[in-house]
Amino acid sequence: MQFTAGGPAVTGQWSREQTARATFTSWIGLYGSNPDVVLRVTATSGGRTRVLTSREHGRLVATASENTRPC
């Protein structure tokens, strides 16, 4: 989560995708109405990071399938 574009990020790491998505949903409720906040769920594997879900400027901008697994 970033409160300003290019600003420092607040991060968390979860071993289960379901937990990460639940936290993402709660952060949307807390911070999603702020147009400067960027929220992302990413998956990292083999040194590669993919965005699974992203909200910017108060709206959903990217989402991967629920069945998507990290590469």
Backbone as a ProteinNet text record, in pm:
[ID]
protein_1_A
[PRIMARY]
MQFTAGGPAVTGQWSREQTARATFTSWIGLYGSNPDVVLRVTATSGGRTRVLTSREHGRLVATASENTRPC
[TERTIARY]
86	0	90.7	59.6	130.5	28.9	63	-27.6	-5.8	108	134.6	209	188	254.7	405.6	472.2	616.7	665.7	573.5	610.8	647.4	686.9	721.1	599.4	624.1	515.4	503.7	380.8	351.4	328.3	402.2	392.3	359.3	313.2	289.4	315.5	343.3	369.6	288	212.9	128.8	160.4	157.1	187.6	68.5	-52.4	-172.3	-230.2	-257.7	-316.7	-450.8	-529.4	-660.1	-645.8	-545	-521.1	-481.8	-395.7	-354.5	-474	-560.7	-678.5	-776.7	-792.2	-880.7	-826.3	-695.3	-633.2	-649.6	-629.4	-648.2	-789.5	-888.6	-1028.3	-1050.7	-993.2	-1010.9	-940.6	-824.5	-755.1	-834.9	-906.7	-993.4	-1096.3	-1156.6	-1255.1	-1196.6	-1073.6	-1009.9	-953.9	-891.4	-815.4	-858.8	-948.6	-983.7	-1047.1	-1106.7	-1170.6	-1070.3	-947.7	-843.7	-787.1	-800.4	-756.8	-605.4	-527.9	-382.4	-329.1	-413.3	-369.3	-364.8	-256.6	-240.9	-232.9	-320.3	-322.7	-296.3	-202.9	-171.4	-151.2	-198.2	-162.6	-69.8	49.2	146.4	187.6	239.4	295.5	437.6	529.9	669.6	715.9	776.8	830.2	947.9	1055.8	1172.8	1229.1	1216.5	1267.7	1179.2	1064.3	971.4	845.8	802.6	683.8	574.7	453.1	336.7	229.6	157.2	44.4	-78.5	-141.9	-264	-387.2	-384.2	-495.3	-438.2	-494.9	-447	-562	-562.3	-658.5	-578.7	-610.3	-547	-654.9	-638	-733	-875.4	-889.1	-1020.4	-1092.2	-1022.3	-1090.6	-999.5	-1061.3	-988.4	-924.2	-793.5	-725.4	-668.9	-653.3	-601.6	-643.6	-674.6	-703.7	-669.5	-613.7	-584.1	-691.4	-703.3	-800.5	-775.3	-882	-868.9	-782.6	-779.1	-703.4	-560	-521.2	-386.2	-286.8	-183	-77.3	49.2	133.9	259.9	342.5	415.4	500.4	627.3
-115.6	0	121.9	217	344.4	456.1	556.3	668.5	780.6	779.9	875.6	802.9	846.5	783.9	791.2	678.1	672.7	684.3	695.2	709.4	575.8	580.4	455.5	364.1	236.3	138.5	74.4	49.3	-32.6	-172.4	-270	-403.8	-507.9	-621.1	-736.7	-860.5	-969.8	-1094	-1204.5	-1277.3	-1386.2	-1511.5	-1625.4	-1751.5	-1803.2	-1754.8	-1798.3	-1681.7	-1705.8	-1602.1	-1555.3	-1646.5	-1611.7	-1507.1	-1520.8	-1423.8	-1288.7	-1288.9	-1163.4	-1092.1	-1167.4	-1105.7	-1052.4	-1121.5	-1073.5	-944	-937.3	-815.2	-701.9	-731.1	-632.8	-575	-662.2	-618.2	-527	-560.4	-474.2	-340.6	-340.4	-213.8	-126.8	-188.4	-110.5	-35.9	-105.6	-41.8	72	57.4	160.2	276.5	247	348	368.6	285.8	285.4	412	493.1	615.8	729.4	712.2	813.4	798.5	899.6	886.3	872.1	901.3	890.2	752.7	670.7	540.2	437.6	359.4	248.4	120.4	25.3	-103.6	-214	-306.5	-416.6	-545.7	-655.6	-789.8	-845.4	-886.7	-941.8	-1081.7	-1157.4	-1289.8	-1291.2	-1340.3	-1347.1	-1491.8	-1534	-1669.3	-1667.8	-1731.6	-1738.2	-1602.1	-1505.7	-1371.5	-1285	-1336.8	-1262.7	-1225.3	-1099.6	-1052.2	-1020	-1072.1	-1044.3	-976.5	-881.1	-816.4	-904.3	-944.1	-1023.9	-934.5	-828.7	-734.3	-597.2	-493	-357.2	-258.2	-166.9	-55.7	73.3	163.5	295.2	399.3	514	624.7	581.2	492.7	450.4	350.3	290.5	194.1	76.1	-37	-156.9	-135	-158.6	-139.5	-269.5	-371.1	-498.6	-609.1	-723.2	-840.2	-965.9	-1063	-1193	-1290.2	-1398.9	-1502.4	-1553.3	-1590.4	-1648.6	-1774.8	-1844.3	-1968.5	-1946.2	-1821.3	-1791.4	-1825.1	-1890.6	-1924.5	-1850.4	-1815.5	-1749.6	-1836.1	-1773.8	-1847.5	-1893.1
0	0	0	-86.3	-90.8	-75.7	4.5	25.7	-75.3	-144.3	-251.8	-363.3	-486.6	-601	-582.7	-594.9	-581.5	-437.8	-342.4	-201.8	-139.9	-12.1	55.4	65.5	68.2	71.7	209.2	249.7	366.5	310.8	358.7	301.8	407.8	362.4	447.2	365.1	432.2	360.7	425.6	343.9	391.4	312	377.7	309	228.9	261	188.5	109.3	-18.6	-103.8	-47.7	8.1	63.7	175.4	260.1	367.6	309.7	208.7	145.1	82.8	15.4	-47.6	57.2	169.8	276.6	336.8	355.8	407.6	307.7	179.8	73.4	79.6	95	102.4	222.4	337	454.7	435.2	368.7	341.8	245.5	150.7	61.6	144.7	241.9	328.7	410	453.9	536	454.7	340.6	267	122.5	71.2	-70.8	-123.8	-37.8	-86.5	-106.2	-58.8	-77.4	-218.6	-304.1	-443.3	-459.8	-355.6	-365.1	-325.5	-263.5	-213.7	-327	-330.6	-424.8	-342	-371.7	-302.2	-403.3	-370.9	-462.3	-385.5	-442.8	-396.8	-503.6	-462.6	-557	-513.1	-606.5	-577.8	-630.9	-549.7	-589.8	-586.4	-695	-704.6	-800.9	-762.5	-849.4	-883.9	-792.3	-815.5	-903.1	-942.7	-1030	-952	-961.8	-891.9	-992.4	-964.4	-1049.1	-965.7	-1024.8	-958.4	-977.4	-865.8	-873.1	-872.1	-791.7	-781.3	-750.2	-810.1	-786.3	-789.6	-693.5	-691	-686	-776.4	-780.6	-802.8	-742.3	-758.1	-723.9	-622.3	-576.2	-664.2	-763.4	-850.5	-882.7	-915.3	-953.1	-1089.1	-1099.6	-1228	-1284.9	-1200.1	-1250.1	-1155.9	-1213.1	-1130.7	-1208.8	-1138.3	-1197.8	-1152.4	-1220.9	-1185.6	-1044.3	-974.4	-840.8	-844.6	-959.1	-970.7	-1016.4	-1036.6	-1081.2	-971.3	-1007.2	-912.8	-953.5	-855.1	-889.2	-983.2	-1073.4	-1167.6	-1099.5
[MASK]
+++++++++++++++++++++++++++++++++++++++++++++++++++++++++++++++++++++++

